[in-house]
């Protein structure tokens, strides 16, 4: 579906479609050279891939990609930090944040320059829903959540797919009946948490599964990441819970420091034995409850991305959970072919 979206849209407008080779699309430096050489005017990338491109490029990336007029961001949430960096380094490009499902139409899209300063949102919103009549935010019991609260996102309407071919059980699970619409109509269960902001914009908060329990308290990992990016001089971060259910679980934050940021706090130190930081904890306690402040912080040079999706790689071996007394240190991204694989942080995908 997304291939058709990217392939046919330019052709239907009379433009030229350029297919980027597999060995180029996830190599940030090669991708910049390709976009520059072919004078690409419009493309779609994941936020993780855009971040990798900006990290690999110099301050002249805007000049090198001067032909780029529209950049679509899709498949992951967009942080304010990333949006502002992109706006600064690509001043002439229109940056569009879009939420869509391969089972239906585009659900919402908006210009990041209009969305980034909305202080009500945790992440950059994706604009007003295109078909609000068939967009539902439901709680675990299948009822609509109160206005302004978050719930699981369901999407219906005339563009909805009929289901999965020859998979009736999977279809029944993912395409439940839409009781508020016409008889026999169905809706699609996206698995994403979302809410409608006071200005009518849709904000995607990440996958439903990214709610964890710490000491009996419910913690939204995305909210912790947002607090870190708001208060600390980091380019990006991901937060995961470590430990099995029933054990004394803790939060581990993987951060990519931004040495060029002189507005947010950067003077922290990490205990080499425990990965703890009194300075960071003091900063985060102003915006997070005590149980939501990560116990351990690990500095990385960058977050690895998957070679197939362009999203943060959930199994890359360079992202190690630190042992209780092991020095976390600063980790360099390892080859994705490394034989060891460990559970690791991931950006809030949708």
Secondary structure, DSSP 8 states (H G I E B T S, - for coil): -HHHHHHHHHHHTT-------HHHHT-HHHHHHHHHHTT--EEEE-HHHHHHHHHHS-TTHHHHTTT--EEEE-SB---HHHHHHHHHH-TTSEEEEEEE-TTSSEEEEEEHHHHTT-TT-SS----BBTTGGGEEEE-TTS-B--TT--EEEEE-STT-----TT-HHHHHHHS-B-TTSSTT-B-EEEEEEEEE-TTSBEEEEEEGGGEEEETTEEEEHHHHHHHHHHHB-EEEEEEEEES-TTS--EEEEEEEE-TT--SSB------TTT---HHHHHHHTTTS-GGGS-SEEEEES---B-TTTSSB-TT-TT-----TTS---EE----TT-S---------B-
